[in-house]
Each structure stands twice: as C-alpha cells, then as structure tokens.
C-alpha cells in the first residue's frame, strides 16, 4: 500500500509511473488526497472539541470547590454536549480513515523506472535469451511420461480430492523430495535461515502481504475459523515481521521455507492446465529478504542470479523476462520471471518470479526499521522469489531428459535421489 504522503508530494511522478501499468491513476490519487484532507480536518476538529471539553472539566472542579454549584452545573451541560460532539467526530474520523484505506488499497505499487510499459505478457521484455536449449525438442509430454513410468497419478488424485491434486508415486515422489532438499540446502548455503511455517494464515496476515482483498477468490478459505490455506510460503514468512520495528544492524534478513502451496486457480481451463502445468496443490521452496531501502535493488539482482544458478545446475533450458507494468503483481515494483522450456509442449513455463515490493508490502505489514543517524523509523523493503516451484520444473525435467534408455536425472540431484536414471523396470 502506498503512503498518501508520497502521493501528495510526488503526484505527477506517481501518475506517470502508474501509467506503465496502463492505468489512469489521476482520479484515484486525487480521491486519496481528498479523503486524507477530510481525515485531517476531522482529526483537527475532534482535537479542538476535546481540548475545549478538558478545559471546561478542569474549571468545573474549581467552581464546586468555591461553592458555585449553579455555574458548575451549567458547565457540566456544556461539557456533555462537547463530548457527544467529539463522539460524532470520532465516528466520522474512523469512517474517513476507512475510506482512505479502501482507496489506497485500489492503487497498485508504482513500477520502478526500468520497468517497461505494457498491458500484459506479450509486452514483457526478454532480459536474458534462451540458455541450454536442447538439440532435439521433440518428445512425449510429461503427463504421458508420468503414466508410462508410473511417476504421477492424476486420476487417483482426482478420486481422492479432485482435479489438480496429483499423487506422486515411487521415483516420482523421490524426485519431488530430492528437488525440495536440493533447493533448501542451496538456500541455506546462501545464508538463508530455514523456517517451517504454518500452512494456514489469518485474515491479518493475508491482508499484510497483499492476498486480501484482491486475490480472495484464488485462496482456499476455512470459514469456521476464518483461516486461509497459503498460496505461497511468502505469506507466513514475511508475516513473521508484521508489526515489527527493526534495528538497522539487523539487515539483511534472509528466510527460506518449503511448503505445499494451495491455489484455487479459478477460471483456468484448456490445454494450459494439462498435467502439471497448473494445479491446485504444489510444492515450492521460497526465498524472502527484508532489506534496507538502499540495498534492495542490488539484492534483487543477487536473488535473480541465485535462482538462475539453480536452473543451470539442473541443466534445464531457461530464459529470464523483465515483466512489463501491466503484467506486474499489484504489490510489485519490479519482477523478473524465470521460465523453463517444455520440449514436448514446445512452450515456455514460468517457474519463478523474483520481485522487489519496495515499501508497498512493508506499509501493510507495518514493518519498519530505526535509522542509525536520524533515529527515526522508516519502512523497510521486502523481496521474495520462488527457488523454486516444483511442478513445472518436474515437467521440464521429464520432457527434456527423456531417452530410449529412460529419463536422465541431472547430476546435481544424484546424491538426493540415489539414482541417475528413471527406468520403467524400476517403476
């Protein structure tokens, strides 16, 4: 959530920046400033009435002590009227605050200056061209390989739960576990602290990281307890620091965690949801950083390079995109997407988004730090990335490594799987 103070002081820059999202934000920003004006005015009126009421209250005691009862009673009546007026102003002030918050929640983050303008994914820029492309891109799609090698049973998952909840079997389950452990071990070596967070969060946590209210339809909700199944480990990991004031020397804060992730994916249909392309429950290792504002873009590049290195170690064909304004998430100021190539499907599959939210998310979190020099508090910057999401990684591994002998396992995973080839005879 943007600060209304920033919108006041940088109105023109905010309007121009948000135009990269193909959003005409002038009206929204004007509404926010007007709502804030009303809030300030009501606060001042309320303070004046309360001050007057307090002055009268102090006089009442003096009058009673002097035996001037009639005059004291008259002031008591005035004080009562003022308190009632203050109550009305308090209610109006609360409503004005709520209106301001509602308006600010409808204004997305301002894209960084290097973000290209555009409406959607067709306007994204290629930051790094395709790497490690296979010579032979023909082959069997992963959902057929999964059945042929008895790795994943999609129909059994539908029987137990429903479509989009696959069951991993034998070597398929071992491959999942190998990838999770490889990703976690890599993150820990990189200096991230491993966290095992809850898989459900409350409404406050979902709001703080931006899932509520705009992504409510994409989350699984448990109404009886008003809890939400997490769509990503970013939500509980980042919320560890909700309502926290850090000391500047606590930076950098680097967190990683493996969790299952749950997404309703409402409205998804067609060939793009075939196999592992788009499912409702999937495994993912997440990396999160909380950083000083002066460092966040250097850290974003480091996180991008880190995820790229994981893809290189897995020997997968990949490319890196710079998302345009219209394809950015609401909270993001800058996002890199990492995509792997699906040989059999002849398409690119997103496996990671690495984003800098700047102070947008921290404002919702009320996550601040105390500046050493000024001793004042200011908002921290938050960043996160998938490192990595497993379903499409598995799809790409299966499709790009198939051979007549079996499906080759990348060398970096051998110590985790204890096999270097997936064979039909071992299924």
N, C-alpha and C positions, 0 to 999 in steps of 0.2 A: 504494500500500500504506500502510495506517495505521500509525502508530507505536504500539507496545504501551505506551509511557509515557503517551501520550494516553488510551488505553483504560483504563489504571489510574486516572488522575487524573480522568477525565470519563466514568466508566462509565454513569451514568444518562443523561447528555446523548447519549452515543453510541447507546444503546439506543433512546431516544426519536427521535433523528434518523433512524436506520435504519428505524424503523417507517414512515416516509414512503414507503419502498420496498416496503411490505407485507412486511417481513422481520422475523421474530422473531430478533434477533441476540444475545439474552441468553446462550444456550448457547455460541455461537461466541466471544463476548468472554470468557466465563468460561474456556473452553478455552485461549484465547490467554494469559490471565493465569496460569493454572496451568502451561502449558508454559514461560512465561517464568520462573516461580518455580523450576521444575525446572532450567532452564538456568542460572540464577543460583546455585542450590545446587551444581550440578556444577562450575561455574567456581570457586566458593569452595573446594570440596573439592580440586580439582585444584591450585589455587594453594597451599593448605596443604601438600599432599604434595610439591610441587616445592620449596617453601621448606625443608621438612624435609630433603629429599634434598640440596639445595645446602649446607645447614649441615653435614650428615654428610660431604659431599665435601671441604669445607674442613678438617674435622678429620682426615680420612684422611692428607692430606699432612703435617700436623703430627706425627701418630703415626709415620709412616715416617721422618721426619727425626729423631725421638727414638729410633729403633730398636725401637719397639713394634709389630713386624710382626704378631703374632697378633691384637692388638686392632684393628689397621688392617684386616686381612682380614675380621674379624668385621663391621666397619662397612661394608666393601665389599659384603658379602652383603646387609646391611640396605638399602644404597643401591640395589642391583639390584632388590630387592623393591619398593621405593618407586617406582622408575622404571617398573616393569611396571604398578604400580597407577595411576600417572599416565597411562600409555598407555591403559589401560582407561577411565579417567575422561575422557580426551580424546575417545575414540570415542563415549562416551555423551553428552558435551557436544555434539559435532558432530551427533549424531542428534537431540538435543533442539532445537538451533538449526534443523535442517531441519523438524522437526515444527512449531515456532513459525512458521516462514516459510510452510509449507503452510496453516496455519490463517489467518494474516493475509491470504494471497492469496485466501481464500474470503470475506473480509469486504469488501464494496464501500465506496466512499467515502461519507462522511456527507453527505447533502444539506444545502445551505445553508438557513437559516431561512425564506427566501422561496419555497422550492420547494414547490409544492402536493403534498399526499399523493395517492396513486393507484396503480392496478395497471398501467395501460397507456395507449396513445394516446388512448383515449376519455376519460381524465381530465386530459389536457393542457389548460392554460388559454390562451385567446387573449389575447396581450399587446397586439397591435395588429390591429384589424379590417381586413378586406379593403380594399386600395387599388388604384386604377387598373383597376377591373373593367370589362371591355368591354361595350358595349351589346348586341352580338349574340354570344352564346356558342355558337351552332350552327356546325358546320363539319365538315371532313374530319379524321380523326385523323392524327397526324404520320406514322405508318408508311405510310399511303396517299399522303400528300403527298410523302414521301421517294421513293416509287417513281414517282409521277406526274411529278415534277420531276427525277428521276434524281440525287438527292442522297445517298442512303444505300442500299446493297445488303446486306440482311440475309442473303439466301440465299447470296450469294458469300462472305460471312464464314463461314457455316456450312460451305461447301465447303472453304475454306482451313484453318479451325481447328475450328469447332463453333458451336453456338448461343450467342448472347451476345457475339459478336465481330464487330460490324458493320464494313463497309468504306465509308468516306466518299468521295464522288466529286465532281469538279468544284467547283461552287459550294458543295456540302455540305462539302467539305474546306476550302475557303477561309473558310467561315463558322466552322468549328472554329478555324482558325488566327487569324482575326480576334478571336474571343472570348478565346482564350488570351493574345494580345498586349494586348488591352484590359485584361484582368484584371491581368496582370503590370505593365503601365505604370501602372495606377491604384495598385497596391500600392507600387510604387517611389516614386511621388509622395507617398504617405502616410508615407514614411520607412522602409519595409521594405527589407531587403537581399535582393537576389535570389540564390538558391542553386540550382545544378543538381546534385541529389544522385544517388547510385546508386539503381537501381530494385530492387535486392535487398539484404536485410539479414541479418545473422547472428542466431543464437538470442538472444544477449545483448540486442541492440537491440530485437527483438520483445518480449522479456520486459519491458524497461525502460519501454516506453510502454503496456504492458498488453494487447498482442495475444496473448501467450502467458501462461498456458496455456489460458485460457478461449475464445479465438477461433481456436484452431489449425485447426479444420475449415473456417474461412472463407478461409484463405490458401492460395495455391499454394506447394507445397514442392518444392525441388530436393534430393532425398535425397543424391545423390552428393557434394554439397558442403555439405549441411545449411544451405542458404540459403532465404530466403523472398522471393517477389515481394511488393512493398509494396502494402498495401491503400489507402494514402494517404501523401502526402508528409510528413504529420505525423511518421511513424516515423523516417525518416532525418534530417529537420530537427531534431527535438527531441534525437535522439541525438548530434548534434554536441556537446552539452554534457553527455553522460554522464560521470560520474566527474570533474566539474569543480567547483572552488571559485572563485566569482566574487568580485570586489571590489564593494562596494555601488554605487560610482560607475559600474559597467558597465551598470547598468539605465538605460533599458529595452533589452532585446534583441528586435529585431523582424526576423523572417525570412519570406521568401515563396519559393515554388518551384512551377514547373509540372512535373507528372509524369503519365504514364499510371498508372492505378491498376488493381489486379487483385484481384478478389474472386470466390470460388467461388460465393457465394450459394446454398449447399447448401439444398435444401428449398424453393426458390422455384418457384412454378408458377402457372398460371391467367392471367387477364387482366392481372394486375398486372405480368407480365413481358413484355407485348406491346411490340414496338418498342423504344424507348429507355428504357422505364420501369425496367428492371432488367437490366443487362448485366454481363458478366464483365470486360471491359476498357473503361475510360473515361478521359477526360482531366479533370484538375482542377487548379486553382490553389489552393494552401493558404497561409494566414497563421498564423504561430506567434509567440507572445510569451512571453518569460521575464521575470518581474516580481517586484518586491519585494512581499511579502505585503500590505503596507498599501495597495498600489495596484491589486491585481488586479481588484477588482470595478468600480472606475471604468474600468479598461481593458476589461473585458468589455463594458460598455455602449458604449464607443467602438468596439469591434470590431463589435458589433451594428449600430450606426448606420452604420458604414462599408459593411457588406455591404448594408444596406437602400438606401444611396445607389446602389450598383451596380445593384440591381434597378430603382430609379427611373430611372436613366439608360437602361436597356434598355427602359423603358416597359412593363414586364410587370405584370400583376395579381399582387399578393402579399399575404401576411399573415405575422404573427410569432406563434409559440407559445412559451409557457413550459412546458417539459416537467415532468411530474409525477415523483415519486420512482420509481415503478415503470417509467417509460419512460427514465430516465437510463441512460447507459452506466455500466459498472462503475466507471470511474475519475473520472467527472464529479461535481462538487458542484453545478453549475448549468449548464443548457443552454438556449439559445434555438434554436428551429428556424425557418428561413425557408422558406416554401412559395410556389410559384407556381401559378397556376390554369391548368389544361389545359382550354381552351374546348371542344374537340371531345369530350374524355373526360368533361367535367363533374366533375372531381375535382382535389383539391389534391395537388401533387407536392413533396416535400421536396428542396430544392436546397442547403441549407447547415445545418450545426449549429455553433453558436459556444459553446464550453464553457470553463469555468474548472475546472481539475482541482485547484486549490489546491495542497497539498504532496503529494498522493497519488502522482502520477506522479513528482515530483521525488525522493521517497523511494526509489522503484525505480531511478531514474536515478543516485542519489547525487549530486544536483545541489544544491549549497549556495552560500551567499554569506557573506562575513565582515562582520558588523555593525560599523559605524564606531565606535560608542560602547562597546559591550561587548567588542569584539574577538573575540567568539565566533562560531562558524559556525552557521547555521540553514538550513532548507530553503527554496528559492525556490518561487514559484508558477509554474505553466505554464498557458498558454491556447492554444487553436487554433480555427480556423474554416475552412470551405470558402468560397473567394472567387473563383470559385465552381466547383461541379461542373457539367460541360457537358451531359451527356445530356438531363436534364430541362429545362434552360434552352433547349436547341435545340428540344425537343418543344413547349415553351410558345411560343417564338418563332414556330415554323411554324404552330401551330394558331391562335394569337391574331392573327396578322398576314396571314392568307390573304384574298385578294380575287379578284374576277373578272380583274383585270389580272395578278396574280401574288402573290408573298409579299413584303410590305414588310419592309425591313431597318431596324432602329432607327437614327436619325440618328447616334448616338454611334459606330456601327460603320462608317459610310460611308468614312472615311479608311483603315480597315483592310481592308475588302472591295473597295473601288473599284467597288462597285455598290450602288444603293439599292433594287433590286427583284430578286427571283429570278424569272426568266422561263422558261417552258417552252422557248421558242425558243433560249435560251442554254444549255440543259442538255446 
